[in-house]
């Protein structure tokens, strides 16, 4: 099998593989600071989250919600994101809970 045919096969496999959900997390200690961070990040779509803890605010960054992306987040970040998702689902009338 040639290198070219191997590359074609690999591309077909990668196209079928489901990608993780990517989102940009913007953190701030208060809503105004998170809004400032969102403006300075200059991203169109982002999830704005409030950091309630006294230790430093995590960096705003893109995250892929797959095994690797979630492992890059601290347990505190995951808990805050989970609460935000559950609150959004409840606001939309949904009852599903996000499982970690």
Buried (B, 14 or more C-beta within 10 A) or exposed (E): EEEEEEEEEEEEEEEEEEEEEEBBBBBBBEEEBBEEBBEEBEEEEBBBBBBEEEEEBBEBEEBBBEEEBBEEBEEEBBEBBBEBBBEEBEEEEEEEEBEE
